[in-house]
Amino acid sequence: MSSNTLTAAEASGPQKPAAGFEGDRQDNTLGGAVRGYLDKLRGGDLGALPAVLGIITLGILFTVLRPGTFLTPLNLANLAVQATPIIVLAMGLVFVLLLGEIDLSAGVVSGVCSAVLAQLLVQGGFGWPVAVLAAIVTGAVIGVFTGSLVGMVGIPSFVVTLALFLGWQGVTLRLIGQGGTVPVREPVIRALANENLPLAVGWALAVLVAVGYAVTELWRWRAKRARDLAHQPLVLVVLRVVLMAVVVLGVTAILSQDRALSAAVDLAGIPYAIPLVILLLLVVTFVLSRTSFGRHMYAVGGNAEAARRAGINVTRIRVMAFVISSSLAAISGILATSRLSSVTPDAGAGNTLLYAVGAAVIGGTSLFGGRGRARDALLGGLVIAIIANGLGLLGVAAYLNFVITGGVLLLAASVDALARRRAATAR
C-alpha cells in the first residue's frame, strides 16, 4: 500500500515540504521567527501581548502621575501582595474557561474555605497544617459537587454556579455569624502576606529561578534542534532568558531594599506569598503543557464532541476542571485571610470573582474556550492590581475605580471576540 501511495504522490507533481523539514526551517532564523509571530498576530492569536502592553503602559502612566510613590519598594511590595489572591483565583478559573464554562461561585468558595480555616484555628484549636488541609479539601469537595452538576447532570455552568454563588454566601455567614469577624493570629498564616523571606534565601531563590529557566529553555532548544524539529533561533532564546533574568533579579533587588517608614523597623525581602504564587504557576503550567490531562483540557475546550470521539472522558475533564478551580480558590482564600488577618461574612464576595475573571481574560484566556495559559492569570492579575493600586495613589473616587476596571475588562473581552473572529476568517 505504501508503494501505491508513493506512486500517487509522485504522479501528482511537486509536493509541499512536510512539517518539520524545509517549511519549518524558515522559522529557525530570527527573521523567520519575527515573520511567524507577525503572522500569528494577523491571524488573531494575540497571546499575552495585550496584557504585557497594559502592564507597561499603566506602569509608565502611574509613574509619571505619582513619580515619588508608585515605583517605591514599599508600594511595589504592597501591590504584589494585593495581587496574589486574585492571581491564584484566576489560575483556577483558567481551567474552567478553557472548557468554555464559567464558575461564578469561585470567589465565594474562597470565602467558605477561609471561614473553615478560621473556625478550625480559632474555635477548634487545631494547628495550621490541619486547618490549611481542611480548607483545601473543602474546596476540592465543593468542586466535585459543582463539576458533577455540570458534567454529569448537564446543568449549564452559568446556572449552577450562579445558584451556588448565592448559596455558599449563606454558608459563610452561618460559619462566621452575621456582623461578626474572626481574627486569625496564627503566625504561619499571617506570615504569608505580612512577613518576608530572609534576604539570602530570597536571592538564592531568584538565582535558582533564573538559572532553572535558562537551563530549561536551552535544553528544549537543543532537543528540538537535535531532532530536526522546528525551533526558534538561538539568539531569540538567549534574549528571552536574559529578559527573564533581568526581571527576576531586578524585582528581587527592589524588594530587598529596606522599605520601612521608620528607621527603627527593618522591612526588607520578598514576601512569602510571592514564592508560593510562583510555585503554583510552575505546577499549573506543567499540568497544562506537559501532561495528557492538560492536552485533554485543550482538546475538550476546542471541540468537546471531537474529543469524546477520540476517546477522551469529557465528563471527567469537566469535573476535574471545577475541582482544580475550587481547590485554588481555597488557596486564594487562605492568602486573602493572611493579608487581612481575619475572615468576615462577606469574604470572597463583592468584586473578587469579577477581578479574577477579568485577570484571566485580560491575560489572554479566551471566554470561548480552547485557549489559555497559567501565565494569563499572573499577567492579568498584575494589570488589575496596578489599576487598583495606581488609582488609589491618585485618590480617585471609588466609582471611577469600578468604571475604569470594568472598561478594561470589556476591552479585553472585545479583543478576545475580535481575535477569535479574525482567527476563524484566517482559517
C-alpha beads as a LAMMPS data file, in Angstrom:
LAMMPS data file: protein, C-alpha beads

427 atoms
426 bonds

1 atom types
1 bond types

-500.0 500.0 xlo xhi
-500.0 500.0 ylo yhi
-500.0 500.0 zlo zhi

Masses

1 110.0

Atoms # bond

1 1 1 0.000 0.000 0.000
2 1 1 2.856 2.359 0.809
3 1 1 4.254 1.791 -2.701
4 1 1 0.948 2.817 -4.300
5 1 1 0.739 5.872 -2.099
6 1 1 4.237 6.940 -3.063
7 1 1 3.494 6.473 -6.766
8 1 1 0.349 8.578 -6.490
9 1 1 2.237 11.307 -4.703
10 1 1 4.963 11.347 -7.337
11 1 1 2.383 11.430 -10.126
12 1 1 0.664 14.476 -8.661
13 1 1 3.712 16.661 -9.243
14 1 1 5.858 18.693 -6.795
15 1 1 4.718 18.367 -3.185
16 1 1 4.825 20.840 -0.310
17 1 1 7.561 20.114 2.217
18 1 1 6.458 18.047 5.202
19 1 1 6.073 19.704 8.564
20 1 1 9.303 19.736 10.491
21 1 1 11.541 19.943 7.406
22 1 1 12.198 22.640 4.867
23 1 1 8.991 24.603 5.517
24 1 1 9.680 24.744 9.242
25 1 1 13.342 25.606 8.853
26 1 1 12.303 29.064 7.703
27 1 1 11.379 29.778 11.325
28 1 1 14.837 28.812 12.547
29 1 1 16.195 32.230 11.641
30 1 1 15.485 35.438 13.539
31 1 1 13.714 36.946 10.537
32 1 1 11.612 33.814 10.120
33 1 1 10.647 33.869 13.796
34 1 1 9.591 37.528 13.531
35 1 1 7.555 36.820 10.400
36 1 1 5.945 33.840 12.083
37 1 1 4.988 35.925 15.124
38 1 1 3.527 38.670 12.923
39 1 1 1.543 36.045 11.024
40 1 1 0.141 34.806 14.371
41 1 1 -0.900 38.333 15.290
42 1 1 -2.564 38.834 11.910
43 1 1 -4.318 35.510 12.372
44 1 1 -5.868 36.686 15.644
45 1 1 -3.534 34.914 18.091
46 1 1 -2.511 37.839 20.302
47 1 1 -1.363 35.701 23.226
48 1 1 -0.135 37.729 26.189
49 1 1 0.675 40.838 24.146
50 1 1 -2.322 42.953 25.327
51 1 1 -1.563 42.186 28.995
52 1 1 2.150 42.942 28.629
53 1 1 1.407 46.213 26.848
54 1 1 -1.147 47.017 29.555
55 1 1 1.396 46.466 32.348
56 1 1 3.989 48.626 30.601
57 1 1 1.520 51.407 29.744
58 1 1 -0.051 51.522 33.199
59 1 1 3.359 51.392 34.858
60 1 1 4.582 54.361 32.848
61 1 1 1.338 56.282 33.387
62 1 1 1.257 55.919 37.168
63 1 1 4.994 56.527 37.429
64 1 1 4.548 59.857 35.643
65 1 1 1.498 60.805 37.723
66 1 1 2.993 59.649 41.042
67 1 1 6.770 59.599 40.496
68 1 1 7.664 59.579 44.172
69 1 1 5.204 56.895 45.231
70 1 1 4.338 54.298 42.620
71 1 1 7.787 52.787 41.993
72 1 1 8.894 52.786 45.618
73 1 1 9.845 49.389 47.081
74 1 1 7.079 49.701 49.695
75 1 1 4.346 50.274 47.117
76 1 1 5.601 47.557 44.765
77 1 1 5.667 45.050 47.623
78 1 1 2.136 46.045 48.633
79 1 1 0.997 45.774 45.008
80 1 1 2.435 42.252 44.687
81 1 1 0.793 41.076 47.915
82 1 1 -2.552 42.618 46.899
83 1 1 -2.415 40.782 43.584
84 1 1 -1.659 37.288 44.914
85 1 1 -5.216 36.219 45.935
86 1 1 -6.628 37.383 42.598
87 1 1 -3.840 35.681 40.626
88 1 1 -4.342 32.335 42.364
89 1 1 -8.124 32.512 41.959
90 1 1 -7.666 33.380 38.271
91 1 1 -5.320 30.386 37.810
92 1 1 -8.136 28.095 38.851
93 1 1 -10.614 29.858 36.585
94 1 1 -8.281 29.317 33.613
95 1 1 -9.094 25.583 33.781
96 1 1 -12.837 26.272 33.690
97 1 1 -12.602 28.929 30.984
98 1 1 -10.504 26.598 28.841
99 1 1 -13.595 24.396 28.534
100 1 1 -15.810 27.329 27.600
101 1 1 -17.505 27.111 31.016
102 1 1 -17.767 29.671 33.827
103 1 1 -17.556 29.434 37.615
104 1 1 -19.414 32.341 39.179
105 1 1 -19.083 30.773 42.633
106 1 1 -15.263 30.684 42.764
107 1 1 -14.989 33.883 44.793
108 1 1 -17.450 32.861 47.495
109 1 1 -15.946 29.358 47.556
110 1 1 -12.710 31.020 48.638
111 1 1 -14.743 32.704 51.386
112 1 1 -16.227 29.401 52.588
113 1 1 -12.785 27.783 52.679
114 1 1 -11.264 30.717 54.555
115 1 1 -14.153 30.515 57.061
116 1 1 -13.399 26.803 57.582
117 1 1 -9.741 27.704 58.093
118 1 1 -10.554 30.404 60.641
119 1 1 -13.013 28.290 62.616
120 1 1 -10.599 25.376 62.901
121 1 1 -7.792 27.688 64.022
122 1 1 -9.787 29.813 66.459
123 1 1 -12.705 27.695 67.648
124 1 1 -11.329 24.216 67.047
125 1 1 -7.847 24.870 68.359
126 1 1 -6.230 22.901 65.531
127 1 1 -2.769 23.673 64.178
128 1 1 -2.270 25.432 60.870
129 1 1 -1.409 22.276 58.839
130 1 1 -4.765 20.656 59.709
131 1 1 -6.675 23.892 59.104
132 1 1 -4.999 24.537 55.732
133 1 1 -5.545 20.945 54.594
134 1 1 -9.195 21.082 55.667
135 1 1 -9.723 24.332 53.740
136 1 1 -8.229 22.888 50.547
137 1 1 -10.176 19.624 50.908
138 1 1 -13.337 21.683 51.398
139 1 1 -12.604 23.462 48.129
140 1 1 -11.992 20.161 46.333
141 1 1 -15.269 18.668 47.638
142 1 1 -17.159 21.768 46.524
143 1 1 -15.501 21.408 43.122
144 1 1 -16.661 17.773 42.856
145 1 1 -20.217 18.862 43.677
146 1 1 -20.187 21.720 41.159
147 1 1 -18.483 19.693 38.445
148 1 1 -20.891 16.792 38.879
149 1 1 -23.902 19.049 38.377
150 1 1 -22.315 20.484 35.240
151 1 1 -20.644 17.400 33.777
152 1 1 -22.929 14.561 34.869
153 1 1 -26.359 16.144 35.327
154 1 1 -25.828 18.519 32.408
155 1 1 -26.970 21.764 34.020
156 1 1 -25.325 24.807 32.377
157 1 1 -22.394 26.014 34.441
158 1 1 -23.771 29.568 34.475
159 1 1 -26.961 28.417 36.225
160 1 1 -25.206 26.050 38.640
161 1 1 -22.534 28.471 39.754
162 1 1 -24.951 31.408 39.948
163 1 1 -27.089 29.395 42.374
164 1 1 -24.026 28.347 44.346
165 1 1 -22.786 31.947 44.355
166 1 1 -25.811 32.756 46.484
167 1 1 -25.849 29.526 48.468
168 1 1 -22.204 29.499 49.564
169 1 1 -22.527 33.060 50.865
170 1 1 -25.152 31.719 53.254
171 1 1 -22.746 29.000 54.402
172 1 1 -20.020 31.568 55.111
173 1 1 -22.500 33.715 57.011
174 1 1 -23.532 30.698 59.092
175 1 1 -19.913 29.832 59.912
176 1 1 -18.795 33.349 60.769
177 1 1 -22.020 34.844 62.109
178 1 1 -23.845 37.931 60.922
179 1 1 -21.840 41.076 61.572
180 1 1 -19.002 39.067 63.056
181 1 1 -15.324 38.868 62.239
182 1 1 -12.982 36.028 63.128
183 1 1 -9.440 37.290 63.750
184 1 1 -6.666 34.975 62.570
185 1 1 -3.486 35.357 64.602
186 1 1 -1.768 32.111 63.616
187 1 1 1.858 33.212 62.920
188 1 1 2.401 30.934 59.913
189 1 1 -0.825 32.018 58.184
190 1 1 -0.199 35.701 58.862
191 1 1 3.396 35.404 57.644
192 1 1 2.307 34.540 54.092
193 1 1 1.330 38.128 53.283
194 1 1 2.891 40.046 56.158
195 1 1 6.389 38.592 56.537
196 1 1 9.370 38.349 54.201
197 1 1 11.969 35.782 53.270
198 1 1 15.483 36.334 54.634
199 1 1 17.498 38.311 52.093
200 1 1 19.933 35.469 51.403
201 1 1 17.087 33.000 50.812
202 1 1 15.307 35.447 48.521
203 1 1 18.406 35.973 46.396
204 1 1 19.085 32.232 46.282
205 1 1 15.550 31.546 45.042
206 1 1 15.816 34.333 42.455
207 1 1 19.064 32.925 41.078
208 1 1 17.578 29.426 41.101
209 1 1 14.545 30.591 39.100
210 1 1 16.688 32.476 36.574
211 1 1 19.158 29.608 36.115
212 1 1 16.382 26.992 36.026
213 1 1 14.533 28.918 33.330
214 1 1 17.744 29.307 31.299
215 1 1 18.610 25.612 31.536
216 1 1 15.063 24.566 30.612
217 1 1 14.849 26.858 27.586
218 1 1 18.310 25.951 26.266
219 1 1 17.689 22.234 26.802
220 1 1 14.405 22.421 24.890
221 1 1 16.100 24.331 22.052
222 1 1 18.915 21.772 21.874
223 1 1 16.486 18.807 21.934
224 1 1 14.381 20.229 19.101
225 1 1 17.466 21.051 17.060
226 1 1 18.896 17.551 17.566
227 1 1 15.633 16.003 16.307
228 1 1 15.456 18.402 13.347
229 1 1 12.173 19.857 14.621
230 1 1 11.037 23.425 14.138
231 1 1 12.768 25.600 16.732
232 1 1 13.374 29.248 17.426
233 1 1 16.734 30.812 16.637
234 1 1 19.253 30.619 19.457
235 1 1 19.570 34.398 19.681
236 1 1 15.844 34.694 20.429
237 1 1 16.052 32.025 23.124
238 1 1 19.031 33.791 24.701
239 1 1 17.221 37.145 24.606
240 1 1 14.224 35.596 26.361
241 1 1 16.466 34.050 29.010
242 1 1 18.254 37.374 29.588
243 1 1 14.934 39.233 29.849
244 1 1 13.618 36.752 32.410
245 1 1 16.831 37.051 34.446
246 1 1 16.637 40.852 34.382
247 1 1 13.002 40.830 35.555
248 1 1 13.526 38.248 38.315
249 1 1 16.768 39.720 39.653
250 1 1 15.502 43.283 39.255
251 1 1 12.339 42.604 41.268
252 1 1 14.429 40.830 43.901
253 1 1 16.804 43.799 44.118
254 1 1 13.890 46.211 44.613
255 1 1 12.186 44.092 47.254
256 1 1 15.486 43.541 49.063
257 1 1 15.701 47.224 49.899
258 1 1 14.570 48.414 53.313
259 1 1 11.079 49.790 52.721
260 1 1 10.120 50.546 56.330
261 1 1 8.747 54.009 57.028
262 1 1 10.520 54.052 60.374
263 1 1 14.249 53.641 60.903
264 1 1 13.515 51.514 63.969
265 1 1 11.916 48.806 61.821
266 1 1 13.676 46.549 59.331
267 1 1 11.369 45.697 56.441
268 1 1 13.164 44.092 53.510
269 1 1 12.905 40.922 51.475
270 1 1 10.467 39.054 49.250
271 1 1 7.035 38.427 50.819
272 1 1 6.371 34.729 51.385
273 1 1 3.260 34.922 49.186
274 1 1 5.322 35.584 46.043
275 1 1 7.315 32.296 46.031
276 1 1 4.043 30.458 46.751
277 1 1 2.402 32.007 43.688
278 1 1 5.466 31.221 41.549
279 1 1 5.368 27.596 42.723
280 1 1 1.676 27.324 41.850
281 1 1 2.382 28.941 38.478
282 1 1 5.052 26.331 37.701
283 1 1 2.797 23.453 38.773
284 1 1 -0.215 24.682 36.783
285 1 1 1.964 25.384 33.729
286 1 1 3.405 21.868 33.920
287 1 1 -0.058 20.305 34.229
288 1 1 -1.442 22.203 31.235
289 1 1 1.561 21.888 28.920
290 1 1 3.310 18.640 29.869
291 1 1 0.615 16.143 30.839
292 1 1 -2.029 14.197 28.948
293 1 1 -4.642 15.755 31.239
294 1 1 -3.605 19.218 30.050
295 1 1 -3.768 18.159 26.404
296 1 1 -7.226 16.720 27.011
297 1 1 -8.294 20.037 28.563
298 1 1 -7.389 21.912 25.382
299 1 1 -8.988 19.214 23.213
300 1 1 -12.304 19.383 25.096
301 1 1 -12.225 23.181 25.080
302 1 1 -11.568 23.244 21.345
303 1 1 -14.234 20.714 20.370
304 1 1 -15.896 18.588 23.030
305 1 1 -17.601 16.239 20.575
306 1 1 -14.404 15.569 18.645
307 1 1 -12.609 14.957 21.950
308 1 1 -15.297 12.477 23.011
309 1 1 -14.991 10.591 19.733
310 1 1 -11.223 10.494 20.219
311 1 1 -11.762 8.558 23.444
312 1 1 -11.387 11.391 25.974
313 1 1 -13.631 11.198 29.038
314 1 1 -15.197 14.628 28.641
315 1 1 -17.263 14.342 31.824
316 1 1 -14.197 13.583 33.933
317 1 1 -12.323 16.515 32.419
318 1 1 -15.208 18.867 33.226
319 1 1 -15.473 17.662 36.815
320 1 1 -11.703 17.928 37.346
321 1 1 -11.664 21.479 35.976
322 1 1 -14.099 22.585 38.686
323 1 1 -12.216 20.612 41.350
324 1 1 -8.973 22.407 40.456
325 1 1 -10.748 25.758 40.277
326 1 1 -12.287 25.367 43.744
327 1 1 -9.068 23.990 45.260
328 1 1 -7.108 27.004 44.025
329 1 1 -9.962 29.202 45.262
330 1 1 -9.306 27.751 48.716
331 1 1 -5.629 28.723 48.492
332 1 1 -6.698 32.179 47.301
333 1 1 -8.920 32.460 50.380
334 1 1 -6.005 31.495 52.636
335 1 1 -3.854 34.237 51.063
336 1 1 -6.648 36.779 51.483
337 1 1 -7.053 35.732 55.114
338 1 1 -3.327 36.167 55.652
339 1 1 -3.366 39.649 54.174
340 1 1 -6.352 40.820 56.264
341 1 1 -5.531 38.697 59.352
342 1 1 -9.252 37.984 59.658
343 1 1 -12.291 36.492 57.945
344 1 1 -15.596 38.341 57.559
345 1 1 -19.052 37.073 56.472
346 1 1 -18.631 38.679 53.035
347 1 1 -15.222 37.071 52.382
348 1 1 -14.786 36.309 48.698
349 1 1 -17.982 38.124 47.716
350 1 1 -18.294 41.502 46.043
351 1 1 -15.862 42.048 43.183
352 1 1 -13.474 39.200 43.981
353 1 1 -14.779 36.918 41.239
354 1 1 -15.084 39.718 38.690
355 1 1 -11.471 40.727 39.234
356 1 1 -10.334 37.110 38.866
357 1 1 -12.281 36.543 35.642
358 1 1 -11.016 39.874 34.396
359 1 1 -7.445 38.872 35.215
360 1 1 -7.708 35.623 33.238
361 1 1 -9.336 37.293 30.219
362 1 1 -7.028 40.303 30.212
363 1 1 -4.063 37.934 30.384
364 1 1 -5.166 36.156 27.207
365 1 1 -7.509 33.312 28.210
366 1 1 -10.458 33.048 25.841
367 1 1 -14.008 33.184 27.162
368 1 1 -14.986 30.833 24.329
369 1 1 -12.705 28.006 25.439
370 1 1 -9.696 26.266 23.931
371 1 1 -7.111 28.970 24.609
372 1 1 -5.405 29.965 27.839
373 1 1 -2.302 29.519 29.974
374 1 1 -1.381 29.804 33.626
375 1 1 0.700 32.891 32.906
376 1 1 -2.500 34.671 31.782
377 1 1 -3.653 34.749 35.398
378 1 1 -0.338 36.245 36.510
379 1 1 -0.183 38.949 33.847
380 1 1 -3.872 39.827 34.054
381 1 1 -3.769 39.849 37.848
382 1 1 -0.917 42.343 37.735
383 1 1 -2.934 44.577 35.389
384 1 1 -5.922 44.522 37.761
385 1 1 -3.687 45.174 40.781
386 1 1 -1.831 48.030 39.075
387 1 1 -5.115 49.727 38.171
388 1 1 -6.455 49.468 41.730
389 1 1 -3.138 50.477 43.274
390 1 1 -2.471 53.375 40.930
391 1 1 -5.971 54.819 41.187
392 1 1 -5.725 54.541 44.964
393 1 1 -2.485 56.549 44.934
394 1 1 -4.161 59.182 42.776
395 1 1 -7.046 59.438 45.240
396 1 1 -9.603 58.716 42.518
397 1 1 -13.203 58.313 43.650
398 1 1 -14.311 54.721 44.248
399 1 1 -16.912 54.820 41.467
400 1 1 -14.230 55.659 38.901
401 1 1 -12.217 52.640 40.034
402 1 1 -15.170 50.389 39.174
403 1 1 -15.833 52.163 35.886
404 1 1 -12.211 52.014 34.715
405 1 1 -11.696 48.384 35.744
406 1 1 -14.956 47.398 34.052
407 1 1 -13.912 49.263 30.934
408 1 1 -10.582 47.409 30.841
409 1 1 -12.387 44.063 31.187
410 1 1 -14.834 44.991 28.424
411 1 1 -11.920 45.981 26.203
412 1 1 -10.188 42.652 26.881
413 1 1 -13.366 40.700 26.092
414 1 1 -13.808 42.692 22.878
415 1 1 -10.234 41.971 21.833
416 1 1 -10.825 38.279 22.557
417 1 1 -14.001 38.216 20.431
418 1 1 -12.383 40.104 17.552
419 1 1 -9.286 37.901 17.681
420 1 1 -11.457 34.778 17.566
421 1 1 -13.361 36.135 14.569
422 1 1 -10.081 37.012 12.878
423 1 1 -8.744 33.516 13.507
424 1 1 -11.919 31.955 12.054
425 1 1 -11.623 34.169 8.966
426 1 1 -7.946 33.264 8.548
427 1 1 -8.806 29.558 8.505

Bonds

1 1 1 2
2 1 2 3
3 1 3 4
4 1 4 5
5 1 5 6
6 1 6 7
7 1 7 8
8 1 8 9
9 1 9 10
10 1 10 11
11 1 11 12
12 1 12 13
13 1 13 14
14 1 14 15
15 1 15 16
16 1 16 17
17 1 17 18
18 1 18 19
19 1 19 20
20 1 20 21
21 1 21 22
22 1 22 23
23 1 23 24
24 1 24 25
25 1 25 26
26 1 26 27
27 1 27 28
28 1 28 29
29 1 29 30
30 1 30 31
31 1 31 32
32 1 32 33
33 1 33 34
34 1 34 35
35 1 35 36
36 1 36 37
37 1 37 38
38 1 38 39
39 1 39 40
40 1 40 41
41 1 41 42
42 1 42 43
43 1 43 44
44 1 44 45
45 1 45 46
46 1 46 47
47 1 47 48
48 1 48 49
49 1 49 50
50 1 50 51
51 1 51 52
52 1 52 53
53 1 53 54
54 1 54 55
55 1 55 56
56 1 56 57
57 1 57 58
58 1 58 59
59 1 59 60
60 1 60 61
61 1 61 62
62 1 62 63
63 1 63 64
64 1 64 65
65 1 65 66
66 1 66 67
67 1 67 68
68 1 68 69
69 1 69 70
70 1 70 71
71 1 71 72
72 1 72 73
73 1 73 74
74 1 74 75
75 1 75 76
76 1 76 77
77 1 77 78
78 1 78 79
79 1 79 80
80 1 80 81
81 1 81 82
82 1 82 83
83 1 83 84
84 1 84 85
85 1 85 86
86 1 86 87
87 1 87 88
88 1 88 89
89 1 89 90
90 1 90 91
91 1 91 92
92 1 92 93
93 1 93 94
94 1 94 95
95 1 95 96
96 1 96 97
97 1 97 98
98 1 98 99
99 1 99 100
100 1 100 101
101 1 101 102
102 1 102 103
103 1 103 104
104 1 104 105
105 1 105 106
106 1 106 107
107 1 107 108
108 1 108 109
109 1 109 110
110 1 110 111
111 1 111 112
112 1 112 113
113 1 113 114
114 1 114 115
115 1 115 116
116 1 116 117
117 1 117 118
118 1 118 119
119 1 119 120
120 1 120 121
121 1 121 122
122 1 122 123
123 1 123 124
124 1 124 125
125 1 125 126
126 1 126 127
127 1 127 128
128 1 128 129
129 1 129 130
130 1 130 131
131 1 131 132
132 1 132 133
133 1 133 134
134 1 134 135
135 1 135 136
136 1 136 137
137 1 137 138
138 1 138 139
139 1 139 140
140 1 140 141
141 1 141 142
142 1 142 143
143 1 143 144
144 1 144 145
145 1 145 146
146 1 146 147
147 1 147 148
148 1 148 149
149 1 149 150
150 1 150 151
151 1 151 152
152 1 152 153
153 1 153 154
154 1 154 155
155 1 155 156
156 1 156 157
157 1 157 158
158 1 158 159
159 1 159 160
160 1 160 161
161 1 161 162
162 1 162 163
163 1 163 164
164 1 164 165
165 1 165 166
166 1 166 167
167 1 167 168
168 1 168 169
169 1 169 170
170 1 170 171
171 1 171 172
172 1 172 173
173 1 173 174
174 1 174 175
175 1 175 176
176 1 176 177
177 1 177 178
178 1 178 179
179 1 179 180
180 1 180 181
181 1 181 182
182 1 182 183
183 1 183 184
184 1 184 185
185 1 185 186
186 1 186 187
187 1 187 188
188 1 188 189
189 1 189 190
190 1 190 191
191 1 191 192
192 1 192 193
193 1 193 194
194 1 194 195
195 1 195 196
196 1 196 197
197 1 197 198
198 1 198 199
199 1 199 200
200 1 200 201
201 1 201 202
202 1 202 203
203 1 203 204
204 1 204 205
205 1 205 206
206 1 206 207
207 1 207 208
208 1 208 209
209 1 209 210
210 1 210 211
211 1 211 212
212 1 212 213
213 1 213 214
214 1 214 215
215 1 215 216
216 1 216 217
217 1 217 218
218 1 218 219
219 1 219 220
220 1 220 221
221 1 221 222
222 1 222 223
223 1 223 224
224 1 224 225
225 1 225 226
226 1 226 227
227 1 227 228
228 1 228 229
229 1 229 230
230 1 230 231
231 1 231 232
232 1 232 233
233 1 233 234
234 1 234 235
235 1 235 236
236 1 236 237
237 1 237 238
238 1 238 239
239 1 239 240
240 1 240 241
241 1 241 242
242 1 242 243
243 1 243 244
244 1 244 245
245 1 245 246
246 1 246 247
247 1 247 248
248 1 248 249
249 1 249 250
250 1 250 251
251 1 251 252
252 1 252 253
253 1 253 254
254 1 254 255
255 1 255 256
256 1 256 257
257 1 257 258
258 1 258 259
259 1 259 260
260 1 260 261
261 1 261 262
262 1 262 263
263 1 263 264
264 1 264 265
265 1 265 266
266 1 266 267
267 1 267 268
268 1 268 269
269 1 269 270
270 1 270 271
271 1 271 272
272 1 272 273
273 1 273 274
274 1 274 275
275 1 275 276
276 1 276 277
277 1 277 278
278 1 278 279
279 1 279 280
280 1 280 281
281 1 281 282
282 1 282 283
283 1 283 284
284 1 284 285
285 1 285 286
286 1 286 287
287 1 287 288
288 1 288 289
289 1 289 290
290 1 290 291
291 1 291 292
292 1 292 293
293 1 293 294
294 1 294 295
295 1 295 296
296 1 296 297
297 1 297 298
298 1 298 299
299 1 299 300
300 1 300 301
301 1 301 302
302 1 302 303
303 1 303 304
304 1 304 305
305 1 305 306
306 1 306 307
307 1 307 308
308 1 308 309
309 1 309 310
310 1 310 311
311 1 311 312
312 1 312 313
313 1 313 314
314 1 314 315
315 1 315 316
316 1 316 317
317 1 317 318
318 1 318 319
319 1 319 320
320 1 320 321
321 1 321 322
322 1 322 323
323 1 323 324
324 1 324 325
325 1 325 326
326 1 326 327
327 1 327 328
328 1 328 329
329 1 329 330
330 1 330 331
331 1 331 332
332 1 332 333
333 1 333 334
334 1 334 335
335 1 335 336
336 1 336 337
337 1 337 338
338 1 338 339
339 1 339 340
340 1 340 341
341 1 341 342
342 1 342 343
343 1 343 344
344 1 344 345
345 1 345 346
346 1 346 347
347 1 347 348
348 1 348 349
349 1 349 350
350 1 350 351
351 1 351 352
352 1 352 353
353 1 353 354
354 1 354 355
355 1 355 356
356 1 356 357
357 1 357 358
358 1 358 359
359 1 359 360
360 1 360 361
361 1 361 362
362 1 362 363
363 1 363 364
364 1 364 365
365 1 365 366
366 1 366 367
367 1 367 368
368 1 368 369
369 1 369 370
370 1 370 371
371 1 371 372
372 1 372 373
373 1 373 374
374 1 374 375
375 1 375 376
376 1 376 377
377 1 377 378
378 1 378 379
379 1 379 380
380 1 380 381
381 1 381 382
382 1 382 383
383 1 383 384
384 1 384 385
385 1 385 386
386 1 386 387
387 1 387 388
388 1 388 389
389 1 389 390
390 1 390 391
391 1 391 392
392 1 392 393
393 1 393 394
394 1 394 395
395 1 395 396
396 1 396 397
397 1 397 398
398 1 398 399
399 1 399 400
400 1 400 401
401 1 401 402
402 1 402 403
403 1 403 404
404 1 404 405
405 1 405 406
406 1 406 407
407 1 407 408
408 1 408 409
409 1 409 410
410 1 410 411
411 1 411 412
412 1 412 413
413 1 413 414
414 1 414 415
415 1 415 416
416 1 416 417
417 1 417 418
418 1 418 419
419 1 419 420
420 1 420 421
421 1 421 422
422 1 422 423
423 1 423 424
424 1 424 425
425 1 425 426
426 1 426 427
